[in-house]
Amino acid sequence: MRTPTVPGPARLPRSLCLHTPACPPAHSPDGEAAHVVAAHPEQGWSLLCNGLLIFDDTGELLPDGRTVAPHRPGVQQLAASH
């Protein structure tokens, strides 16, 4: 008896970027500057062409599955800037 195979999760290509010049890679400091290829503001996230998934709370999910904690300025930082 054969066991049915269940397909695994679909994987995105390394980059969906077709721009010239190419957008910065997801792991670079300016990775958030890549173009949006799918936006879902009602759900609070956008997919960039470099594979970076960004969230409204400024958290990120890198293409390799690592996370970047939200990095919006804290209340003390905002108070100091005024």
N, C-alpha and C positions, 0 to 999 in steps of 0.2 A: 504494500500500500504506500502510495506516495503522499508525502506531507505537502500540503499547499504552501507555496511561498507567499509571504506577505511583503509587498514592496515597502522599502524603507522610506524615510523622509526624502523629499526632493531636495537636491542641493543646487544652490546657485552657482553659476560659473564664478571664477575668481573676480571678475569685474564685468559689470554690465555697461561700462563706460565706452562709448563710441565717439567721444569728443576728441577734437584736436585743438590744442594739446590735451592730453589725457588728464582727468581729474586726479587729485592726490589719492594715494592708497588709504584704505580705512585706518590702518595703524599709525599713520603719520599725524603729527600735531595739527595739521590743517585738513584732516580727513573730512570734517564736517562741511567743507567748502564744495564737496561734490554735488552734482545735480540730483534732484529728486526724481526717481522713476516711479514711485508709488506713494501717494500721500493719503493718509486716513486720519484727518484731524479729529473726526468724531470718536476715534479710538485712541488718539493721542500718540501716533507714531508715523514715521515716514521712512521709506527705504531709499537709500542713495545709490547711485550707479556704481560705487566702489564696494557695495555689499554691506555698508554700515547701516544699521537700523538705529534711528535716533528717536527718542521719546520726548514728549512735551516737558517732562520734569528734568530734562537735560541729561538723563542717563542714556547709555548706548549699549548696543550689542554688536560686537565685532563679528565678522564672517566666520571666524574659527570657534565661536561660541563663548569667548571671554566677554565679561561685562565691564563696563566703565560706570562707576557710581555717578549719580547726579552731581553736577558741578556748578550749579547756579550760586551766585553770591549769597552768603548768609545774612541774617539781619544785622549783625555787627558790622559786616563789611559795607552794607548799604548805608548805615547810619554814619560811618566814618567818611563816606564819600560825599555827604551832603554838607 
